């Protein structure tokens, strides 16, 4: 495979040396421009872009380091190789600090000049591709949006805005399903590390013996199955953010190692004696009370204080007034509606699994629904129970029309409600949601003189769903009763 053609600028005050280098590179197929001093070089850079610039360190007027500094300000993508006939460690260090990619001491073989230029061009290409890939990833991952209008969530949003710009560790606490990883991503996206890696690990999802290798990496042969050297997540997240979920599950033997990494950035791969330094911001999350874990001796006190520099408490869904309906509308999407009974059941339920459980319940309902209407029967049984209390109050209310105690008693006498009979005749209340549902269907059919199409419309469900409910409750041969 032939070498790529690069666009090269040679800045050299010695005309013989400058022309010799230029002719060699042109013969090798490269596009070459030359400048006798720093001012000419900068004028050329104003008119066109170069892949690589080879700049002499010692020139009259602007020095090579001054040209390097100005070129990097104007054309950051141009890689610069510094030339000098007086190579010193100090000048090399200064050149690298200003952004030079390489350092070449005169005299040198001309083929080495080409090789160094090709290496610089390849580095520039990789950096450009990395920037493009990062931009593509950022566009494909829209900004995190946490939904909530309750006062509790507004307090969370304000705290994220204040905490995100700092580099301090953050501990996010809250019940399972409250959105701790979403909050961690919001912290990262609003920080100065937003364009850097965001790496996650869940301590509860890995066997104890693998957590150390995942976090800190390992050397080949460190343990059975370690067939090659592998970087850990601390190294992968270098310059960015590491999110450790369920940190309360972190094995006790690893807690001192994590503390060391947080204190001075020092890490050591499993099986290695060599220390590495990383620059990582830590965000940790737990659904445990870490203060209780410290008191019980299961979590190191010094590590707890180290990760709890800033704390973020996510409220459970049951304490976020008004947010259930807001989240539900967002999960349903355009074109979907929900019956009053289903909405009431969702709003009465206490949601022990919080937002994650609500999302799963809505997803389930979208699959089971006929048409684009969510009904009570589409919801999980434990959520349907949220509608049982209002229905029981309606049953108990004297003189209530429709599905009342009188109907429950008469239906029980006809043997239509199964297990509801004893409770109704004894003056008690039906205790099972399915008994209430069965009795309610029987009453609506009676009101509609057995017309299943009209009964389905009154119930707010599709006729096919009514047939399934009739079959489930053993009411396929149900006849109107006057």
Secondary structure, 3 states (H helix, E strand, C coil): CCCCCCEEEEECCCHHHHHHHHHHHHHCCCEEEEECCHHHHHHHHHHCCCCEEEEECCCCCCCHHHHHHHHHHHCCCCEEEEEECCCCHHHHHHHHHCCCCEEEECCCCHHHHHHHHHHHHHHHHHHHHHHHHHHHHHHHCCCCCCCCCCHHHHHHHHHHHHHHCCCCCEEEECCCCCCHHHHHHHHHHCCCCCCCCEEEEEHHHCCHHHHHHHHHEECCCCCCCCCCCEECHHHHCCCCEEEEECHHHCCHHHHHHHHHHHHHCEEECECCCCEEECCCEEEEEECCCHHHHHHCCCCCHHHHHHHCCEEEECCCHHHCCCHHHHHHHHHHCCCCEECHHHHHHHHHCCCCCHHHHHHHHHHHHHHHCCCCEECHHHCCHHHHHHHHHHHHHHHHCCCCCCCCHHHHHHHHHCCCCCCHHHHHHCCCCCCCHHHHHHHHHHHHHHHCCCCHHHHHHHHCCCHHHHHHHHHHCCCCCCCCCC
